[in-house]
Structure formats: structure tokens, C-alpha cells
Amino acid sequence: MRRLAKEVKVAPANFYNHYGSLHDLLLEIAVEYFQIFRKQIAHINRTCANRTDALKRIVFYCVDFGCTHPQLYRLMFGYIPDAYAYPRYRIIVGAAFEDLMELIYGKRVFTLTDDFGPNDMETLSRKVQAGYGMYAMLCGLSNLRPSCGWYAKQRLA
């Protein structure tokens, strides 16, 4: 923390006037990039001729982001302990997941503010099973560092 404060030319104590901890700062950075991710999802939704093209573009976008920004990717996708306890992070991640499900299904499937009961969760899980699979694939591909070389070749082709 001291090194960071020195780098940005503020007193270390001043940092705590804005952030409760270093984790809070890192989660705020993740929130900013999730907002960019949401804008990209919206752009893909608006500009693609069909869902197949949209799905291809979101896969390439996520893999490209994971390969070119591995540290940011790790911040965004849960490498900070207890990230979901941080309200802004939890809200923006939920909104990004809703947007991704809308891109995958072509319609708004659910919102995290819906009032789900215990019996509804099983139905919802079945309803978005393909979406969870797509999300898992995106995360898996984005985490494969060896795929970055393959991916770079595909982009140039």
C-alpha cells in the first residue's frame, strides 16, 4: 500500500479515506472493467446480424481479453477473496451475467432482482443450463494461457 501511495504521490493514510482496503481498490478496478465488458456485450448485441455471430464475437472478445489482460481478467473473475461481499462488485457482476445470458438466449432470461423461491431455483437452473455451459467455456478458454498463441494466429488469419 505504501508503494502504491508513493507512486501516485499521496500519503498512505489518504488511501484509506477512499478505500477500506487494498482488496476494495482492486474490486473497484474490476467493477470498471465489468462496465466495459457490459458495453461490449451491448455493442455485440446491437451490431451482429444473428445470435450465432454474436456468440462467436463474444467468445473471441473474452479470450482476447483474457490473453491480453491476464491480471485484469483474474481481478474480474474472482481471484480476490470474498469478492461477493463487496456490494458494487456483486451488483455489476450480476448485471454482466444477466447481459451475457441475454446475448446467449436472445432475450432477457432473468434478473438477479427477481424474487426466486427454493422451487424456482431448480427451474431457473434448467432454463439457463446452456448459458452456464457457455459461460464456463468462456472462462475456461480465457484461462488457457497456451491458447493465447493459437488465438493470436487465428486473429491474423
DRENPA-840956 format. One record per residue (C-alpha): residue in three letters; x, y, z. Coordinates in Angstrom, 3 decimals. Example, Ala and Ser with C-alpha at 12.3 -4.5 7.8 and 13.67 -1.06 7.14 Angstrom:
residues 2
+-----+----------+----------+----------+
| res |        u |        v |        w |
+-----+----------+----------+----------+
| ALA |   12.300 |   -4.500 |    7.800 |
| SER |   13.670 |   -1.060 |    7.140 |
+-----+----------+----------+----------+
This chain:
residues 157
+-----+----------+----------+----------+
| res |        u |        v |        w |
+-----+----------+----------+----------+
| MET |    0.000 |    0.000 |    0.000 |
| ARG |    2.813 |    2.392 |    0.829 |
| ARG |    4.459 |    1.753 |   -2.509 |
| LEU |    1.201 |    2.439 |   -4.339 |
| ALA |    0.591 |    5.626 |   -2.364 |
| LYS |    4.127 |    6.794 |   -3.116 |
| GLU |    3.658 |    6.022 |   -6.820 |
| VAL |    0.512 |    8.155 |   -7.071 |
| LYS |    2.029 |   10.800 |   -4.776 |
| VAL |   -0.448 |   10.675 |   -1.909 |
| ALA |    0.028 |    9.958 |    1.765 |
| PRO |   -0.626 |    6.293 |    2.648 |
| ALA |   -3.248 |    7.384 |    5.189 |
| ASN |   -5.119 |    9.245 |    2.440 |
| PHE |   -5.717 |    5.954 |    0.631 |
| TYR |   -7.958 |    4.780 |    3.468 |
| ASN |  -10.134 |    7.874 |    3.103 |
| HIS |  -11.271 |    6.397 |   -0.218 |
| TYR |  -10.886 |    2.627 |    0.171 |
| GLY |  -11.269 |    0.347 |    3.147 |
| SER |   -8.516 |   -1.987 |    1.966 |
| LEU |   -6.349 |   -2.894 |   -0.991 |
| HIS |   -8.953 |   -5.516 |   -1.923 |
| ASP |  -11.584 |   -2.763 |   -2.166 |
| LEU |   -9.377 |   -0.868 |   -4.608 |
| LEU |   -8.809 |   -3.984 |   -6.703 |
| LEU |  -12.535 |   -4.729 |   -6.735 |
| GLU |  -13.266 |   -1.174 |   -7.877 |
| ILE |  -10.859 |   -1.749 |  -10.781 |
| ALA |  -12.708 |   -4.987 |  -11.574 |
| VAL |  -16.035 |   -3.114 |  -11.464 |
| GLU |  -14.741 |   -0.585 |  -14.013 |
| TYR |  -13.746 |   -3.367 |  -16.407 |
| PHE |  -17.054 |   -5.202 |  -15.918 |
| GLN |  -18.763 |   -1.997 |  -17.030 |
| ILE |  -16.605 |   -2.052 |  -20.173 |
| PHE |  -17.498 |   -5.739 |  -20.606 |
| ARG |  -21.217 |   -4.860 |  -20.398 |
| LYS |  -20.789 |   -2.148 |  -23.042 |
| GLN |  -19.049 |   -4.661 |  -25.309 |
| ILE |  -21.875 |   -7.169 |  -24.840 |
| ALA |  -24.410 |   -4.446 |  -25.727 |
| HIS |  -22.375 |   -3.458 |  -28.794 |
| ILE |  -22.194 |   -7.072 |  -29.961 |
| ASN |  -25.942 |   -7.474 |  -29.393 |
| ARG |  -26.679 |   -4.366 |  -31.489 |
| THR |  -24.295 |   -4.988 |  -34.364 |
| CYS |  -24.445 |   -8.707 |  -35.069 |
| ALA |  -26.751 |   -9.993 |  -37.746 |
| ASN |  -27.700 |  -13.094 |  -35.745 |
| ARG |  -27.071 |  -14.872 |  -32.446 |
| THR |  -24.512 |  -17.254 |  -33.941 |
| ASP |  -22.316 |  -14.339 |  -34.997 |
| ALA |  -22.867 |  -12.679 |  -31.621 |
| LEU |  -21.786 |  -15.811 |  -29.774 |
| LYS |  -18.647 |  -16.119 |  -31.900 |
| ARG |  -17.759 |  -12.489 |  -31.269 |
| ILE |  -18.244 |  -12.734 |  -27.506 |
| VAL |  -16.039 |  -15.835 |  -27.379 |
| PHE |  -13.281 |  -14.076 |  -29.305 |
| TYR |  -13.678 |  -10.942 |  -27.187 |
| CYS |  -13.404 |  -12.864 |  -23.895 |
| VAL |  -10.463 |  -14.990 |  -24.996 |
| ASP |   -8.690 |  -11.937 |  -26.393 |
| PHE |   -9.268 |  -10.042 |  -23.145 |
| GLY |   -8.061 |  -12.976 |  -21.038 |
| CYS |   -4.924 |  -13.345 |  -23.155 |
| THR |   -4.044 |   -9.664 |  -23.431 |
| HIS |   -5.045 |   -8.622 |  -19.885 |
| PRO |   -4.477 |  -11.675 |  -17.658 |
| GLN |   -4.149 |   -9.668 |  -14.426 |
| LEU |   -7.382 |   -7.732 |  -15.051 |
| TYR |   -9.102 |  -10.961 |  -16.020 |
| ARG |   -8.055 |  -12.511 |  -12.702 |
| LEU |   -9.336 |   -9.467 |  -10.811 |
| MET |  -12.686 |   -9.600 |  -12.578 |
| PHE |  -13.353 |  -13.299 |  -12.266 |
| GLY |  -12.982 |  -13.984 |   -8.595 |
| TYR |   -9.334 |  -14.193 |   -7.652 |
| ILE |   -9.907 |  -11.834 |   -4.722 |
| PRO |  -11.152 |  -13.486 |   -1.526 |
| ASP |  -14.746 |  -12.687 |   -0.534 |
| ALA |  -15.296 |  -10.525 |   -3.615 |
| TYR |  -19.071 |  -11.075 |   -3.488 |
| ALA |  -19.180 |   -9.440 |   -0.063 |
| TYR |  -18.319 |   -6.149 |   -1.810 |
| PRO |  -21.707 |   -4.702 |   -2.904 |
| ARG |  -20.644 |   -2.797 |   -6.073 |
| TYR |  -18.750 |   -5.825 |   -7.350 |
| ARG |  -21.650 |   -8.202 |   -6.660 |
| ILE |  -24.163 |   -5.900 |   -8.401 |
| ILE |  -22.092 |   -5.259 |  -11.535 |
| VAL |  -21.085 |   -8.926 |  -11.873 |
| GLY |  -24.741 |   -9.909 |  -11.631 |
| ALA |  -25.703 |   -7.333 |  -14.251 |
| ALA |  -22.920 |   -8.526 |  -16.573 |
| PHE |  -24.084 |  -12.123 |  -16.169 |
| GLU |  -27.676 |  -11.083 |  -16.977 |
| ASP |  -26.390 |   -9.309 |  -20.114 |
| LEU |  -24.358 |  -12.346 |  -21.155 |
| MET |  -27.379 |  -14.627 |  -20.720 |
| GLU |  -29.436 |  -12.224 |  -22.839 |
| LEU |  -26.776 |  -12.370 |  -25.560 |
| ILE |  -26.720 |  -16.179 |  -25.410 |
| TYR |  -30.506 |  -16.670 |  -25.396 |
| GLY |  -31.545 |  -13.676 |  -27.463 |
| LYS |  -33.878 |  -12.428 |  -24.722 |
| ARG |  -33.765 |  -11.426 |  -21.057 |
| VAL |  -33.972 |  -14.764 |  -19.232 |
| PHE |  -33.904 |  -13.483 |  -15.669 |
| THR |  -32.700 |  -10.673 |  -13.485 |
| LEU |  -30.904 |  -11.143 |  -10.211 |
| THR |  -33.521 |   -8.974 |   -8.536 |
| ASP |  -36.257 |  -11.490 |   -9.395 |
| ASP |  -37.778 |  -12.982 |   -6.261 |
| PHE |  -36.852 |  -16.645 |   -6.609 |
| GLY |  -38.128 |  -19.195 |   -4.153 |
| PRO |  -36.487 |  -22.563 |   -3.429 |
| ASN |  -38.641 |  -24.327 |   -6.038 |
| ASP |  -37.873 |  -21.668 |   -8.669 |
| MET |  -34.115 |  -22.186 |   -8.482 |
| GLU |  -34.293 |  -25.684 |   -9.958 |
| THR |  -36.431 |  -24.438 |  -12.858 |
| LEU |  -34.109 |  -21.470 |  -13.409 |
| SER |  -31.035 |  -23.722 |  -13.362 |
| ARG |  -32.536 |  -25.899 |  -16.108 |
| LYS |  -33.653 |  -22.834 |  -18.033 |
| VAL |  -30.162 |  -21.334 |  -18.267 |
| GLN |  -28.139 |  -24.548 |  -18.365 |
| ALA |  -26.771 |  -23.810 |  -21.848 |
| GLY |  -25.897 |  -20.291 |  -20.709 |
| TYR |  -23.910 |  -21.618 |  -17.761 |
| GLY |  -22.150 |  -24.016 |  -20.121 |
| MET |  -21.249 |  -21.178 |  -22.488 |
| TYR |  -20.027 |  -19.072 |  -19.560 |
| ALA |  -17.890 |  -21.972 |  -18.288 |
| MET |  -16.421 |  -22.435 |  -21.762 |
| LEU |  -15.586 |  -18.707 |  -21.993 |
| CYS |  -13.848 |  -18.806 |  -18.631 |
| GLY |  -12.004 |  -21.999 |  -19.479 |
| LEU |  -10.745 |  -20.753 |  -22.832 |
| SER |   -9.767 |  -17.393 |  -21.369 |
| ASN |   -7.751 |  -19.087 |  -18.619 |
| LEU |   -5.698 |  -21.206 |  -21.011 |
| ARG |   -2.519 |  -19.218 |  -21.481 |
| PRO |   -1.156 |  -21.625 |  -24.142 |
| SER |   -4.254 |  -20.863 |  -26.214 |
| CYS |   -3.113 |  -17.245 |  -26.480 |
| GLY |   -0.525 |  -18.195 |  -29.093 |
| TRP |   -3.107 |  -20.185 |  -31.035 |
| TYR |   -5.589 |  -17.364 |  -30.672 |
| ALA |   -3.134 |  -14.771 |  -31.967 |
| LYS |   -2.568 |  -16.883 |  -35.087 |
| GLN |   -6.350 |  -17.152 |  -35.615 |
| ARG |   -6.751 |  -13.373 |  -35.372 |
| LEU |   -4.093 |  -12.827 |  -38.028 |
| ALA |   -5.615 |  -15.402 |  -40.391 |
+-----+----------+----------+----------+
